[in-house]
Amino acid sequence: MRKLTRIVAPALVAVAMLGTAGAASAQPYPGYGHERFAGGGPRIDAIRSQLNQLEQRVNRNDWRGGISDREAQGIRRELRETRDQFRYFSRDGLNDREFRVLQNRIDHLRDRLQFERHDRDGRRW
């Protein structure tokens, strides 16, 4: 019985240690392709921040009369479509192409807001 205990006890300890090490190494860490588990990663946070800032700028310009309600409505529609595309793309993290597509759409919306603010067409209704 003593010989059996000397052989079995260390084997059980070794098996228990291997099981714990395997579970610890399976944890997701940022920077290793697991950005979606770590709050989204810097790309997702950057796009989300830019969309929020752009929405605030549109609301502020609409409220102050810098753009008409119709112009604001069109920009908001494009912003909503961009946000929907962002949600679709970010469900499994953003790759380079998806990031560029979203960044281009945001840049286009910024340019459009700038144009609408300075178009001097006299239509502010």
N, CA, C and O atoms as a GROMACS GRO file, in nm:
protein
  500
    1MET      N    1   0.082  -0.119   0.000
    1MET     CA    2   0.000   0.000   0.000
    1MET      C    3   0.087   0.125   0.000
    1MET      O    4   0.054   0.223  -0.067
    2ARG      N    5   0.197   0.123   0.074
    2ARG     CA    6   0.287   0.238   0.081
    2ARG      C    7   0.350   0.267  -0.055
    2ARG      O    8   0.365   0.384  -0.092
    3LYS      N    9   0.387   0.161  -0.129
    3LYS     CA   10   0.445   0.181  -0.260
    3LYS      C   11   0.344   0.245  -0.356
    3LYS      O   12   0.378   0.330  -0.437
    4LEU      N   13   0.221   0.201  -0.345
    4LEU     CA   14   0.115   0.256  -0.430
    4LEU      C   15   0.094   0.404  -0.402
    4LEU      O   16   0.075   0.482  -0.495
    5THR      N   17   0.098   0.444  -0.275
    5THR     CA   18   0.081   0.584  -0.238
    5THR      C   19   0.197   0.668  -0.290
    5THR      O   20   0.176   0.781  -0.335
    6ARG      N   21   0.318   0.615  -0.285
    6ARG     CA   22   0.435   0.687  -0.334
    6ARG      C   23   0.428   0.711  -0.485
    6ARG      O   24   0.481   0.811  -0.534
    7ILE      N   25   0.366   0.624  -0.557
    7ILE     CA   26   0.357   0.637  -0.702
    7ILE      C   27   0.235   0.720  -0.743
    7ILE      O   28   0.246   0.806  -0.830
    8VAL      N   29   0.120   0.695  -0.682
    8VAL     CA   30  -0.005   0.758  -0.721
    8VAL      C   31  -0.011   0.905  -0.678
    8VAL      O   32  -0.056   0.989  -0.756
    9ALA      N   33   0.034   0.938  -0.559
    9ALA     CA   34   0.024   1.076  -0.508
    9ALA      C   35   0.100   1.175  -0.598
    9ALA      O   36   0.042   1.276  -0.636
   10PRO      N   37   0.226   1.151  -0.633
   10PRO     CA   38   0.293   1.245  -0.722
   10PRO      C   39   0.228   1.254  -0.861
   10PRO      O   40   0.227   1.360  -0.923
   11ALA      N   41   0.174   1.142  -0.908
   11ALA     CA   42   0.106   1.144  -1.038
   11ALA      C   43  -0.019   1.232  -1.032
   11ALA      O   44  -0.046   1.306  -1.126
   12LEU      N   45  -0.094   1.224  -0.924
   12LEU     CA   46  -0.213   1.307  -0.909
   12LEU      C   47  -0.177   1.455  -0.900
   12LEU      O   48  -0.246   1.540  -0.957
   13VAL      N   49  -0.071   1.486  -0.828
   13VAL     CA   50  -0.027   1.625  -0.818
   13VAL      C   51   0.015   1.678  -0.955
   13VAL      O   52  -0.018   1.791  -0.990
   14ALA      N   53   0.087   1.599  -1.032
   14ALA     CA   54   0.131   1.641  -1.165
   14ALA      C   55   0.011   1.665  -1.258
   14ALA      O   56   0.011   1.762  -1.334
   15VAL      N   57  -0.088   1.579  -1.252
   15VAL     CA   58  -0.207   1.595  -1.336
   15VAL      C   59  -0.283   1.721  -1.295
   15VAL      O   60  -0.330   1.795  -1.382
   16ALA      N   61  -0.294   1.747  -1.167
   16ALA     CA   62  -0.364   1.867  -1.119
   16ALA      C   63  -0.291   1.994  -1.164
   16ALA      O   64  -0.356   2.091  -1.202
   17MET      N   65  -0.158   1.994  -1.159
   17MET     CA   66  -0.081   2.110  -1.201
   17MET      C   67  -0.096   2.136  -1.352
   17MET      O   68  -0.108   2.250  -1.394
   18LEU      N   69  -0.094   2.030  -1.431
   18LEU     CA   70  -0.110   2.046  -1.576
   18LEU      C   71  -0.248   2.100  -1.612
   18LEU      O   72  -0.259   2.183  -1.703
   19GLY      N   73  -0.350   2.056  -1.543
   19GLY     CA   74  -0.486   2.105  -1.568
   19GLY      C   75  -0.499   2.254  -1.538
   19GLY      O   76  -0.566   2.325  -1.612
   20THR      N   77  -0.437   2.302  -1.432
   20THR     CA   78  -0.441   2.443  -1.395
   20THR      C   79  -0.362   2.528  -1.493
   20THR      O   80  -0.406   2.637  -1.529
   21ALA      N   81  -0.248   2.481  -1.535
   21ALA     CA   82  -0.165   2.557  -1.629
   21ALA      C   83  -0.235   2.572  -1.764
   21ALA      O   84  -0.224   2.677  -1.827
   22GLY      N   85  -0.305   2.470  -1.808
   22GLY     CA   86  -0.376   2.477  -1.936
   22GLY      C   87  -0.487   2.580  -1.933
   22GLY      O   88  -0.506   2.653  -2.030
   23ALA      N   89  -0.561   2.588  -1.823
   23ALA     CA   90  -0.670   2.685  -1.812
   23ALA      C   91  -0.616   2.828  -1.805
   23ALA      O   92  -0.676   2.919  -1.862
   24ALA      N   93  -0.506   2.848  -1.737
   24ALA     CA   94  -0.450   2.982  -1.725
   24ALA      C   95  -0.395   3.030  -1.859
   24ALA      O   96  -0.405   3.149  -1.890
   25SER      N   97  -0.339   2.943  -1.938
   25SER     CA   98  -0.282   2.985  -2.067
   25SER      C   99  -0.390   3.010  -2.171
   25SER      O  100  -0.361   3.068  -2.276
   26ALA      N  101  -0.513   2.968  -2.146
   26ALA     CA  102  -0.622   2.988  -2.242
   26ALA      C  103  -0.691   3.122  -2.225
   26ALA      O  104  -0.784   3.152  -2.300
   27GLN      N  105  -0.650   3.204  -2.130
   27GLN     CA  106  -0.712   3.333  -2.108
   27GLN      C  107  -0.674   3.431  -2.219
   27GLN      O  108  -0.559   3.436  -2.261
   28PRO      N  109  -0.772   3.509  -2.267
   28PRO     CA  110  -0.740   3.607  -2.371
   28PRO      C  111  -0.666   3.728  -2.315
   28PRO      O  112  -0.700   3.776  -2.207
   29TYR      N  113  -0.567   3.775  -2.387
   29TYR     CA  114  -0.492   3.893  -2.348
   29TYR      C  115  -0.490   3.990  -2.465
   29TYR      O  116  -0.480   3.947  -2.580
   30PRO      N  117  -0.499   4.121  -2.438
   30PRO     CA  118  -0.496   4.217  -2.548
   30PRO      C  119  -0.362   4.214  -2.621
   30PRO      O  120  -0.257   4.190  -2.561
   31GLY      N  121  -0.368   4.238  -2.751
   31GLY     CA  122  -0.246   4.242  -2.830
   31GLY      C  123  -0.209   4.108  -2.891
   31GLY      O  124  -0.110   4.098  -2.963
   32TYR      N  125  -0.287   4.006  -2.863
   32TYR     CA  126  -0.258   3.874  -2.918
   32TYR      C  127  -0.374   3.823  -3.002
   32TYR      O  128  -0.400   3.703  -3.009
   33GLY      N  129  -0.445   3.916  -3.067
   33GLY     CA  130  -0.557   3.877  -3.152
   33GLY      C  131  -0.687   3.860  -3.077
   33GLY      O  132  -0.783   3.808  -3.133
   34HIS      N  133  -0.692   3.901  -2.952
   34HIS     CA  134  -0.813   3.885  -2.872
   34HIS      C  135  -0.872   4.020  -2.834
   34HIS      O  136  -0.924   4.036  -2.723
   35GLU      N  137  -0.865   4.119  -2.924
   35GLU     CA  138  -0.909   4.253  -2.891
   35GLU      C  139  -1.057   4.259  -2.856
   35GLU      O  140  -1.098   4.342  -2.774
   36ARG      N  141  -1.136   4.174  -2.917
   36ARG     CA  142  -1.280   4.182  -2.890
   36ARG      C  143  -1.312   4.143  -2.746
   36ARG      O  144  -1.416   4.184  -2.693
   37PHE      N  145  -1.227   4.065  -2.681
   37PHE     CA  146  -1.250   4.028  -2.543
   37PHE      C  147  -1.196   4.132  -2.446
   37PHE      O  148  -1.229   4.130  -2.328
   38ALA      N  149  -1.113   4.222  -2.494
   38ALA     CA  150  -1.046   4.318  -2.407
   38ALA      C  151  -1.102   4.458  -2.424
   38ALA      O  152  -1.028   4.555  -2.415
   39GLY      N  153  -1.232   4.470  -2.448
   39GLY     CA  154  -1.294   4.602  -2.459
   39GLY      C  155  -1.291   4.658  -2.599
   39GLY      O  156  -1.332   4.773  -2.617
   40GLY      N  157  -1.247   4.586  -2.698
   40GLY     CA  158  -1.257   4.631  -2.836
   40GLY      C  159  -1.126   4.669  -2.900
   40GLY      O  160  -1.119   4.671  -3.023
   41GLY      N  161  -1.026   4.699  -2.826
   41GLY     CA  162  -0.900   4.736  -2.886
   41GLY      C  163  -0.897   4.882  -2.927
   41GLY      O  164  -1.001   4.947  -2.930
   42PRO      N  165  -0.780   4.932  -2.958
   42PRO     CA  166  -0.766   5.076  -2.988
   42PRO      C  167  -0.835   5.118  -3.117
   42PRO      O  168  -0.883   5.231  -3.125
   43ARG      N  169  -0.842   5.032  -3.217
   43ARG     CA  170  -0.910   5.069  -3.341
   43ARG      C  171  -1.059   5.090  -3.319
   43ARG      O  172  -1.116   5.189  -3.365
   44ILE      N  173  -1.121   4.998  -3.250
   44ILE     CA  174  -1.265   5.008  -3.225
   44ILE      C  175  -1.294   5.129  -3.138
   44ILE      O  176  -1.390   5.201  -3.162
   45ASP      N  177  -1.211   5.152  -3.037
   45ASP     CA  178  -1.231   5.269  -2.951
   45ASP      C  179  -1.214   5.399  -3.029
   45ASP      O  180  -1.288   5.495  -3.006
   46ALA      N  181  -1.118   5.403  -3.121
   46ALA     CA  182  -1.096   5.524  -3.201
   46ALA      C  183  -1.215   5.553  -3.292
   46ALA      O  184  -1.259   5.667  -3.300
   47ILE      N  185  -1.267   5.451  -3.359
   47ILE     CA  186  -1.381   5.471  -3.448
   47ILE      C  187  -1.503   5.513  -3.367
   47ILE      O  188  -1.576   5.605  -3.406
   48ARG      N  189  -1.527   5.445  -3.255
   48ARG     CA  190  -1.642   5.479  -3.171
   48ARG      C  191  -1.633   5.623  -3.123
   48ARG      O  192  -1.733   5.695  -3.122
   49SER      N  193  -1.516   5.666  -3.083
   49SER     CA  194  -1.496   5.803  -3.036
   49SER      C  195  -1.521   5.904  -3.149
   49SER      O  196  -1.586   6.006  -3.127
   50GLN      N  197  -1.470   5.875  -3.269
   50GLN     CA  198  -1.490   5.966  -3.381
   50GLN      C  199  -1.637   5.977  -3.419
   50GLN      O  200  -1.685   6.086  -3.452
   51LEU      N  201  -1.710   5.865  -3.415
   51LEU     CA  202  -1.853   5.869  -3.446
   51LEU      C  203  -1.929   5.952  -3.343
   51LEU      O  204  -2.018   6.030  -3.379
   52ASN      N  205  -1.895   5.935  -3.216
   52ASN     CA  206  -1.962   6.013  -3.111
   52ASN      C  207  -1.932   6.162  -3.125
   52ASN      O  208  -2.023   6.245  -3.111
   53GLN      N  209  -1.808   6.198  -3.153
   53GLN     CA  210  -1.773   6.339  -3.171
   53GLN      C  211  -1.843   6.399  -3.292
   53GLN      O  212  -1.889   6.514  -3.286
   54LEU      N  213  -1.852   6.324  -3.399
   54LEU     CA  214  -1.919   6.373  -3.519
   54LEU      C  215  -2.068   6.394  -3.493
   54LEU      O  216  -2.126   6.492  -3.539
   55GLU      N  217  -2.129   6.302  -3.420
   55GLU     CA  218  -2.271   6.318  -3.384
   55GLU      C  219  -2.292   6.444  -3.300
   55GLU      O  220  -2.389   6.517  -3.321
   56GLN      N  221  -2.203   6.469  -3.206
   56GLN     CA  222  -2.213   6.590  -3.124
   56GLN      C  223  -2.198   6.716  -3.209
   56GLN      O  224  -2.270   6.813  -3.188
   57ARG      N  225  -2.106   6.714  -3.306
   57ARG     CA  226  -2.086   6.831  -3.393
   57ARG      C  227  -2.209   6.858  -3.479
   57ARG      O  228  -2.248   6.973  -3.498
   58VAL      N  229  -2.271   6.751  -3.530
   58VAL     CA  230  -2.392   6.768  -3.611
   58VAL      C  231  -2.504   6.826  -3.525
   58VAL      O  232  -2.572   6.920  -3.566
   59ASN      N  233  -2.523   6.772  -3.406
   59ASN     CA  234  -2.627   6.822  -3.316
   59ASN      C  235  -2.603   6.968  -3.279
   59ASN      O  236  -2.696   7.048  -3.279
   60ARG      N  237  -2.480   7.002  -3.249
   60ARG     CA  238  -2.447   7.140  -3.211
   60ARG      C  239  -2.471   7.237  -3.327
   60ARG      O  240  -2.528   7.344  -3.307
   61ASN      N  241  -2.428   7.200  -3.448
   61ASN     CA  242  -2.448   7.287  -3.564
   61ASN      C  243  -2.595   7.300  -3.600
   61ASN      O  244  -2.640   7.406  -3.644
   62ASP      N  245  -2.670   7.194  -3.583
   62ASP     CA  246  -2.814   7.200  -3.609
   62ASP      C  247  -2.881   7.292  -3.506
   62ASP      O  248  -2.964   7.375  -3.542
   63TRP      N  249  -2.846   7.276  -3.381
   63TRP     CA  250  -2.907   7.355  -3.274
   63TRP      C  251  -2.873   7.504  -3.288
   63TRP      O  252  -2.958   7.589  -3.263
   64ARG      N  253  -2.751   7.535  -3.328
   64ARG     CA  254  -2.707   7.674  -3.343
   64ARG      C  255  -2.751   7.737  -3.476
   64ARG      O  256  -2.736   7.858  -3.494
   65GLY      N  257  -2.804   7.658  -3.566
   65GLY     CA  258  -2.847   7.712  -3.694
   65GLY      C  259  -2.739   7.715  -3.798
   65GLY      O  260  -2.756   7.781  -3.901
   66GLY      N  261  -2.629   7.648  -3.776
   66GLY     CA  262  -2.520   7.645  -3.873
   66GLY      C  263  -2.554   7.563  -3.996
   66GLY      O  264  -2.500   7.587  -4.105
   67ILE      N  265  -2.643   7.465  -3.980
   67ILE     CA  266  -2.692   7.385  -4.091
   67ILE      C  267  -2.843   7.374  -4.077
   67ILE      O  268  -2.898   7.387  -3.968
   68SER      N  269  -2.909   7.350  -4.189
   68SER     CA  270  -3.055   7.339  -4.185
   68SER      C  271  -3.096   7.204  -4.127
   68SER      O  272  -3.015   7.112  -4.114
   69ASP      N  273  -3.224   7.194  -4.093
   69ASP     CA  274  -3.276   7.066  -4.042
   69ASP      C  275  -3.264   6.956  -4.147
   69ASP      O  276  -3.234   6.841  -4.116
   70ARG      N  277  -3.287   6.994  -4.272
   70ARG     CA  278  -3.277   6.896  -4.380
   70ARG      C  279  -3.133   6.848  -4.398
   70ARG      O  280  -3.109   6.729  -4.418
   71GLU      N  281  -3.038   6.941  -4.392
   71GLU     CA  282  -2.897   6.903  -4.403
   71GLU      C  283  -2.856   6.814  -4.286
   71GLU      O  284  -2.787   6.714  -4.305
   72ALA      N  285  -2.900   6.851  -4.167
   72ALA     CA  286  -2.868   6.771  -4.048
   72ALA      C  287  -2.930   6.632  -4.059
   72ALA      O  288  -2.868   6.533  -4.020
   73GLN      N  289  -3.050   6.625  -4.112
   73GLN     CA  290  -3.117   6.496  -4.126
   73GLN      C  291  -3.039   6.403  -4.220
   73GLN      O  292  -3.023   6.285  -4.192
   74GLY      N  293  -2.990   6.459  -4.332
   74GLY     CA  294  -2.912   6.378  -4.426
   74GLY      C  295  -2.781   6.330  -4.366
   74GLY      O  296  -2.741   6.215  -4.385
   75ILE      N  297  -2.714   6.418  -4.294
   75ILE     CA  298  -2.587   6.379  -4.231
   75ILE      C  299  -2.612   6.276  -4.123
   75ILE      O  300  -2.535   6.180  -4.109
   76ARG      N  301  -2.719   6.293  -4.046
   76ARG     CA  302  -2.751   6.195  -3.941
   76ARG      C  303  -2.783   6.058  -4.001
   76ARG      O  304  -2.746   5.955  -3.945
   77ARG      N  305  -2.850   6.058  -4.116
   77ARG     CA  306  -2.881   5.931  -4.182
   77ARG      C  307  -2.751   5.860  -4.221
   77ARG      O  308  -2.736   5.740  -4.197
   78GLU      N  309  -2.658   5.933  -4.282
   78GLU     CA  310  -2.529   5.874  -4.319
   78GLU      C  311  -2.452   5.829  -4.195
   78GLU      O  312  -2.386   5.725  -4.197
   79LEU      N  313  -2.461   5.907  -4.089
   79LEU     CA  314  -2.393   5.871  -3.965
   79LEU      C  315  -2.452   5.743  -3.907
   79LEU      O  316  -2.379   5.656  -3.858
   80ARG      N  317  -2.584   5.732  -3.913
   80ARG     CA  318  -2.650   5.611  -3.863
   80ARG      C  319  -2.610   5.489  -3.946
   80ARG      O  320  -2.588   5.381  -3.890
   81GLU      N  321  -2.601   5.505  -4.079
   81GLU     CA  322  -2.558   5.394  -4.165
   81GLU      C  323  -2.413   5.355  -4.136
   81GLU      O  324  -2.380   5.237  -4.136
   82THR      N  325  -2.328   5.454  -4.112
   82THR     CA  326  -2.189   5.426  -4.078
   82THR      C  327  -2.180   5.354  -3.945
   82THR      O  328  -2.100   5.261  -3.929
   83ARG      N  329  -2.262   5.396  -3.849
   83ARG     CA  330  -2.264   5.330  -3.717
   83ARG      C  331  -2.310   5.185  -3.730
   83ARG      O  332  -2.256   5.096  -3.664
   84ASP      N  333  -2.411   5.162  -3.814
   84ASP     CA  334  -2.458   5.024  -3.836
   84ASP      C  335  -2.349   4.939  -3.899
   84ASP      O  336  -2.330   4.823  -3.861
   85GLN      N  337  -2.277   4.995  -3.996
   85GLN     CA  338  -2.168   4.922  -4.059
   85GLN      C  339  -2.057   4.896  -3.957
   85GLN      O  340  -1.995   4.790  -3.958
   86PHE      N  341  -2.032   4.992  -3.870
   86PHE     CA  342  -1.933   4.975  -3.764
   86PHE      C  343  -1.971   4.858  -3.673
   86PHE      O  344  -1.887   4.776  -3.638
   87ARG      N  345  -2.097   4.852  -3.634
   87ARG     CA  346  -2.142   4.740  -3.549
   87ARG      C  347  -2.123   4.607  -3.619
   87ARG      O  348  -2.081   4.508  -3.558
   88TYR      N  349  -2.155   4.604  -3.748
   88TYR     CA  350  -2.140   4.480  -3.824
   88TYR      C  351  -1.994   4.440  -3.834
   88TYR      O  352  -1.960   4.323  -3.812
   89PHE      N  353  -1.908   4.535  -3.866
   89PHE     CA  354  -1.765   4.505  -3.879
   89PHE      C  355  -1.701   4.467  -3.745
   89PHE      O  356  -1.618   4.377  -3.740
   90SER      N  357  -1.740   4.534  -3.638
   90SER     CA  358  -1.668   4.518  -3.511
   90SER      C  359  -1.713   4.397  -3.431
   90SER      O  360  -1.663   4.375  -3.321
   91ARG      N  361  -1.805   4.319  -3.483
   91ARG     CA  362  -1.851   4.203  -3.407
   91ARG      C  363  -1.739   4.103  -3.381
   91ARG      O  364  -1.744   4.029  -3.283
   92ASP      N  365  -1.638   4.100  -3.468
   92ASP     CA  366  -1.525   4.010  -3.448
   92ASP      C  367  -1.392   4.084  -3.462
   92ASP      O  368  -1.291   4.025  -3.500
   93GLY      N  369  -1.393   4.214  -3.429
   93GLY     CA  370  -1.272   4.295  -3.440
   93GLY      C  371  -1.261   4.355  -3.579
   93GLY      O  372  -1.322   4.306  -3.674
   94LEU      N  373  -1.183   4.459  -3.590
   94LEU     CA  374  -1.166   4.527  -3.718
   94LEU      C  375  -1.034   4.487  -3.784
   94LEU      O  376  -0.928   4.498  -3.723
   95ASN      N  377  -1.042   4.442  -3.908
   95ASN     CA  378  -0.918   4.419  -3.981
   95ASN      C  379  -0.880   4.550  -4.052
   95ASN      O  380  -0.951   4.650  -4.039
   96ASP      N  381  -0.770   4.550  -4.124
   96ASP     CA  382  -0.720   4.672  -4.188
   96ASP      C  383  -0.819   4.730  -4.288
   96ASP      O  384  -0.841   4.851  -4.291
   97ARG      N  385  -0.878   4.645  -4.370
   97ARG     CA  386  -0.972   4.692  -4.472
   97ARG      C  387  -1.095   4.755  -4.409
   97ARG      O  388  -1.138   4.863  -4.451
   98GLU      N  389  -1.152   4.688  -4.310
   98GLU     CA  390  -1.271   4.741  -4.244
   98GLU      C  391  -1.241   4.874  -4.175
   98GLU      O  392  -1.323   4.966  -4.179
   99PHE      N  393  -1.125   4.884  -4.113
   99PHE     CA  394  -1.087   5.009  -4.047
   99PHE      C  395  -1.077   5.122  -4.149
   99PHE      O  396  -1.124   5.233  -4.124
  100ARG      N  397  -1.014   5.094  -4.263
  100ARG     CA  398  -1.001   5.198  -4.368
  100ARG      C  399  -1.137   5.239  -4.424
  100ARG      O  400  -1.160   5.357  -4.447
  101VAL      N  401  -1.227   5.143  -4.445
  101VAL     CA  402  -1.360   5.174  -4.496
  101VAL      C  403  -1.432   5.267  -4.400
  101VAL      O  404  -1.490   5.367  -4.441
  102LEU      N  405  -1.430   5.233  -4.271
  102LEU     CA  406  -1.497   5.317  -4.172
  102LEU      C  407  -1.432   5.454  -4.161
  102LEU      O  408  -1.501   5.555  -4.150
  103GLN      N  409  -1.300   5.457  -4.164
  103GLN     CA  410  -1.229   5.584  -4.154
  103GLN      C  411  -1.261   5.674  -4.274
  103GLN      O  412  -1.277   5.795  -4.257
  104ASN      N  413  -1.270   5.616  -4.392
  104ASN     CA  414  -1.306   5.694  -4.511
  104ASN      C  415  -1.448   5.749  -4.502
  104ASN      O  416  -1.473   5.863  -4.541
  105ARG      N  417  -1.539   5.669  -4.450
  105ARG     CA  418  -1.678   5.717  -4.434
  105ARG      C  419  -1.685   5.831  -4.332
  105ARG      O  420  -1.759   5.927  -4.352
  106ILE      N  421  -1.610   5.819  -4.225
  106ILE     CA  422  -1.609   5.925  -4.124
  106ILE      C  423  -1.548   6.052  -4.182
  106ILE      O  424  -1.599   6.161  -4.160
  107ASP      N  425  -1.439   6.038  -4.258
  107ASP     CA  426  -1.378   6.154  -4.322
  107ASP      C  427  -1.475   6.221  -4.419
  107ASP      O  428  -1.482   6.343  -4.426
  108HIS      N  429  -1.550   6.140  -4.494
  108HIS     CA  430  -1.649   6.194  -4.587
  108HIS      C  431  -1.757   6.271  -4.510
  108HIS      O  432  -1.798   6.379  -4.553
  109LEU      N  433  -1.802   6.217  -4.398
  109LEU     CA  434  -1.904   6.286  -4.318
  109LEU      C  435  -1.851   6.417  -4.261
  109LEU      O  436  -1.923   6.517  -4.258
  110ARG      N  437  -1.726   6.418  -4.217
  110ARG     CA  438  -1.665   6.543  -4.169
  110ARG      C  439  -1.661   6.648  -4.280
  110ARG      O  440  -1.694   6.765  -4.259
  111ASP      N  441  -1.618   6.604  -4.399
  111ASP     CA  442  -1.612   6.695  -4.512
  111ASP      C  443  -1.750   6.747  -4.549
  111ASP      O  444  -1.766   6.865  -4.582
  112ARG      N  445  -1.849   6.660  -4.545
  112ARG     CA  446  -1.985   6.702  -4.578
  112ARG      C  447  -2.038   6.803  -4.478
  112ARG      O  448  -2.100   6.902  -4.516
  113LEU      N  449  -2.013   6.780  -4.351
  113LEU     CA  450  -2.056   6.876  -4.249
  113LEU      C  451  -1.987   7.010  -4.271
  113LEU      O  452  -2.050   7.115  -4.262
  114GLN      N  453  -1.860   7.007  -4.300
  114GLN     CA  454  -1.786   7.130  -4.326
  114GLN      C  455  -1.844   7.204  -4.447
  114GLN      O  456  -1.862   7.326  -4.444
  115PHE      N  457  -1.873   7.128  -4.552
  115PHE     CA  458  -1.931   7.188  -4.673
  115PHE      C  459  -2.067   7.250  -4.643
  115PHE      O  460  -2.094   7.363  -4.684
  116GLU      N  461  -2.152   7.177  -4.572
  116GLU     CA  462  -2.287   7.227  -4.542
  116GLU      C  463  -2.282   7.352  -4.454
  116GLU      O  464  -2.368   7.439  -4.466
  117ARG      N  465  -2.185   7.360  -4.369
  117ARG     CA  466  -2.172   7.479  -4.284
  117ARG      C  467  -2.132   7.601  -4.364
  117ARG      O  468  -2.170   7.713  -4.329
  118HIS      N  469  -2.056   7.583  -4.470
  118HIS     CA  470  -2.002   7.695  -4.545
  118HIS      C  471  -2.056   7.706  -4.687
  118HIS      O  472  -1.995   7.772  -4.771
  119ASP      N  473  -2.169   7.643  -4.717
  119ASP     CA  474  -2.218   7.644  -4.854
  119ASP      C  475  -2.287   7.776  -4.891
  119ASP      O  476  -2.302   7.805  -5.010
  120ARG      N  477  -2.328   7.854  -4.794
  120ARG     CA  478  -2.388   7.986  -4.817
  120ARG      C  479  -2.502   7.981  -4.918
  120ARG      O  480  -2.521   8.073  -4.997
  121ASP      N  481  -2.578   7.873  -4.915
  121ASP     CA  482  -2.688   7.866  -5.008
  121ASP      C  483  -2.813   7.934  -4.953
  121ASP      O  484  -2.915   7.943  -5.022
  122GLY      N  485  -2.805   7.982  -4.831
  122GLY     CA  486  -2.916   8.057  -4.774
  122GLY      C  487  -3.031   7.970  -4.729
  122GLY      O  488  -3.134   8.021  -4.683
  123ARG      N  489  -3.018   7.842  -4.741
  123ARG     CA  490  -3.126   7.752  -4.699
  123ARG      C  491  -3.096   7.699  -4.560
  123ARG      O  492  -3.017   7.606  -4.543
  124ARG      N  493  -3.158   7.757  -4.464
  124ARG     CA  494  -3.139   7.714  -4.325
  124ARG      C  495  -3.271   7.668  -4.264
  124ARG      O  496  -3.298   7.693  -4.147
  125TRP      N  497  -3.351   7.601  -4.343
  125TRP     CA  498  -3.477   7.550  -4.292
  125TRP      C  499  -3.486   7.402  -4.305
  125TRP      O  500  -3.586   7.342  -4.266
   0.00000   0.00000   0.00000
